[in-house]
Protein backbone atom coordinates (compact mmCIF):
# COMPACT_ATOMS: atom_id res chain seq x y z
CA UNK A 1 0.00 0.00 0.00
CA UNK A 2 1.30 3.43 -0.93
CA UNK A 3 0.62 6.56 1.01
CA UNK A 4 -0.10 9.80 -0.82
CA UNK A 5 1.10 13.06 0.63
CA UNK A 6 -1.10 15.93 -0.47
CA UNK A 7 0.35 19.41 0.11
CA UNK A 8 -2.56 21.16 -1.57
CA UNK A 9 -3.84 24.05 0.49
CA UNK A 10 -7.36 25.39 0.18
CA UNK A 11 -7.54 29.05 1.11
CA UNK A 12 -10.85 30.65 2.04
CA UNK A 13 -11.72 33.81 0.02
CA UNK A 14 -11.20 36.09 3.04
CA UNK A 15 -7.82 34.52 3.76
CA UNK A 16 -6.96 34.75 0.04
CA UNK A 17 -6.73 38.55 0.35
CA UNK A 18 -4.28 38.14 3.22
CA UNK A 19 -2.22 35.69 1.15
CA UNK A 20 -2.18 38.13 -1.82
CA UNK A 21 -1.13 41.02 0.43
CA UNK A 22 1.56 38.86 1.99
CA UNK A 23 2.82 37.87 -1.49
CA UNK A 24 3.11 41.55 -2.43
CA UNK A 25 5.07 42.29 0.75
CA UNK A 26 7.38 39.32 0.15
CA UNK A 27 8.02 40.36 -3.47
CA UNK A 28 8.69 43.93 -2.35
CA UNK A 29 11.14 42.75 0.34
CA UNK A 30 13.01 40.49 -2.09
CA UNK A 31 13.08 43.21 -4.77
CA UNK A 32 14.36 45.87 -2.36
CA UNK A 33 17.10 43.54 -1.12
CA UNK A 34 18.10 42.76 -4.71
CA UNK A 35 18.09 46.43 -5.72
CA UNK A 36 20.97 47.12 -3.33
CA UNK A 37 23.31 45.10 -5.57
CA UNK A 38 24.00 46.03 -9.21
CA UNK A 39 24.40 42.32 -10.10
CA UNK A 40 20.65 41.90 -9.59
CA UNK A 41 19.33 44.95 -11.44
CA UNK A 42 17.88 42.73 -14.21
CA UNK A 43 16.14 40.32 -11.84
CA UNK A 44 12.34 40.16 -11.69
CA UNK A 45 10.58 38.82 -8.60
CA UNK A 46 7.13 37.18 -8.55
CA UNK A 47 5.51 35.66 -5.48
CA UNK A 48 2.53 33.33 -5.40
CA UNK A 49 1.44 31.67 -2.16
CA UNK A 50 4.85 32.28 -0.58
CA UNK A 51 6.70 30.75 -3.55
CA UNK A 52 9.16 33.24 -5.01
CA UNK A 53 10.05 32.97 -8.71
CA UNK A 54 13.19 34.75 -9.86
CA UNK A 55 13.51 35.52 -13.57
CA UNK A 56 15.89 37.69 -15.55
CA UNK A 57 19.64 37.86 -15.99
CA UNK A 58 22.61 37.67 -13.66
CA UNK A 59 26.34 37.88 -14.50
CA UNK A 60 27.38 34.53 -12.99
CA UNK A 61 26.25 31.22 -11.54
CA UNK A 62 27.40 32.35 -8.10
CA UNK A 63 25.23 35.49 -8.44
CA UNK A 64 22.29 33.23 -9.32
CA UNK A 65 22.91 31.10 -6.23
CA UNK A 66 23.22 34.23 -4.10
CA UNK A 67 19.91 35.58 -5.43
CA UNK A 68 18.20 32.34 -4.36
CA UNK A 69 19.80 32.55 -0.95
CA UNK A 70 18.74 36.19 -0.49
CA UNK A 71 15.15 35.39 -1.44
CA UNK A 72 15.06 32.33 0.81
CA UNK A 73 16.09 34.46 3.81
CA UNK A 74 13.04 36.74 3.52
CA UNK A 75 10.40 35.95 6.18
CA UNK A 76 7.33 34.23 4.72
CA UNK A 77 9.11 32.65 1.76
CA UNK A 78 8.19 28.96 1.48
CA UNK A 79 10.40 28.14 -1.49
CA UNK A 80 12.34 29.77 -4.33
CA UNK A 81 12.12 28.87 -8.01
CA UNK A 82 15.29 30.13 -9.64
CA UNK A 83 14.72 30.68 -13.37
CA UNK A 84 17.56 33.16 -13.77
CA UNK A 85 19.75 33.02 -16.86
CA UNK A 86 23.48 33.65 -16.66
CA UNK A 87 24.53 36.37 -19.09
CA UNK A 88 27.50 35.26 -21.15
CA UNK A 89 30.34 37.77 -21.29
CA UNK A 90 31.34 38.96 -24.71
HELIX and SHEET records of a PDB file:
HELIX    1   1 UNK A   13  UNK A   35  1                                  23    
HELIX    2   2 UNK A   38  UNK A   40  5                                   3    
HELIX    3   3 UNK A   61  UNK A   72  1                                  12    
SHEET    1   A 3 UNK A  43  UNK A  48  0                                        
SHEET    2   A 3 UNK A  51  UNK A  58 -1                                        
SHEET    3   A 3 UNK A  79  UNK A  86  1                                        
END                                                                             
